[in-house]
Amino acid sequence: MEALIEELKKQIIEALNLEELTPEDIDADAPLFGDGLGLDSIDALELIVILDKKYGIRLSSPAEGKEIFKNVRSIAEYVQKARKK
């Protein structure tokens, strides 16, 4: 799980051009949107693309994304569950 969290942090930094951050700067349990990392709806689309391209996971609804993209750990948990299906 920790390796997946680390991998996701790197992908988020790369996809969202957050070069000023390192994976260590991102708390796996901190919110990605709002007060946490401060991502917006455009960034959410990038996260959806990461899940699709890297893991072959497609979200069935935007509402589902809101729960999944709460923080890096919730994305990792979702990827793990979806991979097992």
C-alpha positions as CSV (number, residue, x, y, z in Angstrom):
1,M,0.0,0.0,0.0
2,E,2.8,2.4,0.9
3,A,4.5,1.8,-2.4
4,L,1.3,2.6,-4.3
5,I,0.8,5.8,-2.2
6,E,4.3,6.9,-3.1
7,E,3.7,6.1,-6.8
8,L,0.4,8.0,-6.8
9,K,2.1,11.1,-5.2
10,K,4.7,11.1,-8.0
11,Q,2.1,10.8,-10.7
12,I,0.0,13.6,-9.1
13,I,3.1,15.9,-9.0
14,E,4.0,15.1,-12.6
15,A,0.4,15.3,-14.1
16,L,-0.4,18.5,-12.3
17,N,2.9,20.2,-12.8
18,L,3.6,20.6,-9.1
19,E,7.4,20.6,-9.5
20,E,7.8,22.7,-6.3
21,L,6.5,19.7,-4.3
22,T,8.2,16.3,-3.5
23,P,6.2,13.2,-2.6
24,E,7.3,13.8,1.0
25,D,5.5,17.2,0.9
26,I,2.2,15.5,0.3
27,D,0.5,14.0,3.3
28,A,-1.3,10.8,2.2
29,D,-4.2,11.7,4.6
30,A,-4.4,15.5,3.8
31,P,-7.3,16.7,1.6
32,L,-6.4,17.1,-2.0
33,F,-9.0,19.8,-2.6
34,G,-9.7,22.9,-0.6
35,D,-7.5,23.5,2.4
36,G,-5.1,20.6,1.7
37,L,-3.3,20.5,-1.6
38,G,-5.7,23.0,-3.1
39,L,-6.6,21.2,-6.2
40,D,-9.5,22.2,-8.4
41,S,-12.0,20.6,-10.8
42,I,-9.5,20.6,-13.7
43,D,-7.1,18.8,-11.5
44,A,-9.8,16.2,-10.7
45,L,-10.0,15.5,-14.4
46,E,-6.3,14.9,-14.5
47,L,-6.6,12.4,-11.6
48,I,-9.4,10.6,-13.5
49,V,-7.0,10.3,-16.5
50,I,-4.2,8.9,-14.3
51,L,-6.6,6.2,-13.0
52,D,-7.7,5.3,-16.5
53,K,-4.2,5.4,-18.2
54,K,-2.1,3.9,-15.5
55,Y,-4.5,1.5,-13.8
56,G,-7.2,0.9,-16.4
57,I,-9.8,2.1,-13.9
58,R,-12.8,4.1,-15.1
59,L,-15.1,5.9,-12.6
60,S,-18.7,5.3,-13.1
61,S,-19.9,8.6,-11.8
62,P,-18.5,12.1,-10.8
63,A,-20.0,11.6,-7.3
64,E,-17.9,8.5,-6.9
65,G,-14.8,10.6,-7.7
66,K,-15.5,13.0,-4.8
67,E,-15.2,10.2,-2.3
68,I,-12.2,8.5,-4.0
69,F,-10.2,11.7,-4.4
70,K,-10.5,12.8,-0.8
71,N,-6.8,12.2,-0.3
72,V,-3.9,10.1,-1.7
73,R,-4.7,7.2,0.7
74,S,-8.3,7.0,-0.5
75,I,-7.2,6.9,-4.1
76,A,-4.7,4.1,-3.3
77,E,-7.3,2.1,-1.5
78,Y,-9.7,2.5,-4.4
79,V,-7.0,1.4,-6.9
80,Q,-6.2,-1.7,-4.8
81,K,-9.9,-2.7,-4.6
82,A,-10.5,-2.1,-8.3
83,R,-7.4,-4.1,-9.3
84,K,-8.7,-7.1,-7.5
85,K,-12.0,-7.1,-9.4
